[in-house]
Amino acid sequence: MRVQNLLLLTAAMLLTLNWYGLADEKGKQWTGYLIDRKCMKAVVHDHDPVEFVKHHTKSCLLLPICAQSGYVLYCEGKWLKLDKQGDELAGKLIRSSKRGSKFYVRVKGQEVGKEILVSEILEVEEPENK
């Protein structure tokens, strides 16, 4: 009986993981601009916030009050919140980057609601039409 219960519990967990997309080892990827959540609040309701997001500076992104608020990815008109690991990876990327603004990145991970469970963040070249 215990083995049967264990099997049922395992099956239920796998179904839940599949439901939320967490069982997919490949994950998804998104490209867009990094911005801190504090400054995002200033433009989240703007019709076209891309110019603000695009030119958001490294010095602001690293200000303690901004960095502590966490980071989001502005991608195709959507705001995708990064999880705790994503915040840490974003902070490391920003600190080590030679860029002063235009933090265009590729984020890999799993999407759960409007949050990304981040496995990797890479700085990439901004497309010319952006």
N, C-alpha and C positions, 0 to 999 in steps of 0.2 A: 504494500500500500504506500509506503514512504517513497519508493522508487517512482511509482506512478505520479504521486504529488510533485516530486522533483521534476519529472518530465513535463508535467503540465505547467509548472512555474517557469521552466526554461522556455517552453514554447510561447507562453504569454509574454515573457521578456523580449524574445526575438520579434514577435509581432509588434510590440510597442516600439522597439528600436526601428523596425522597418517603417512603421507609421510616421515617426518623426524624421526619418531619413538618416538615422545615425548608423545603420548597419552597412551603408554603402561605403566601402573602403576608399573608393576613388574620390568621393566628395565632389564638391562643386568649386568653381572659381569665379571671382568677380574682379573687374577692374574699375577703378575710380579714384577719387581724391580722399585723402585722410584729413579729418578735421576733428578738433576736440569737441566734446559734447557741450561745454559751456558756451563756446562761440557759435556752435550750430544753432543754439536756441535763439540767437539774434536774427537768423535768416531762414529758419525752418519753414516759415510761412510765406516767404518771398516767392513770387512767380518764377523767377529765374535766379537762384542763388549761386550758380556756377562760377560767376566772376569773383565773388567773395571767397568761395571755397578754394578756387584755383590759386588765388593770390594770398591765401592765408600763410603767414610767415612761420618759419622754424622757431623764431624766438617766442612767438605767442604760443605755439603748440607745446613748447617746453616750459612755459611759466608754470610754477607749481599748482596754482589754482586751476589752470586749464588742463594740465597733464593729469591731475588727480580726478578730474571729472570723467576721464576715460575718452575713448575715441570712437568715431563712427566712420563708415565709408559712404561717401556720396557717389552713388552708382546709378546712372540712367534715371535720374530724377527721384531716386529713393534714398532714404537714410537707413543704413544697416548698422546696427550697434554691434561692436566687437565685444566678445566675452573677456573675462579677466586675462586669460592668456593672450588674447589678441591685443589688449591694452598694453601688456608688457612687451610684446613683439613690436608693436607700433612705436612705442617709446624708444626702444633700442634702435630701430630703423631710423627714426627721425634724428636721434642724437648722432648716429654714425654717418648720416647722409651729408653730401657736399652741397645739396640743394638748399636754397634759402626760402623757397616756396614751391608751389606746384608739386605736392607730394602725391604723384600719380603712382598707384600700386596695384599689384595683383594679390588678392587674398584667396587662400585656399582653405576650405573647411566644410562644415555642415551648417545648413541654415535651419534654425528652429524658431519659428515665428519671424520676428524682425531682428533676430540676433544671429550672429555668425559665431559658431564654435570654431575658432581659428586654429589651423595647424601650421600655416606658413604665410608670411607676408614678404613680398619682394618688390623692390622699387623697379618700375618699368618706364620705358619712354612713353611720353604722352603722345597720343595720335595727333597728327597735324590738323585734323578737322575739329579738334576739341576746343 
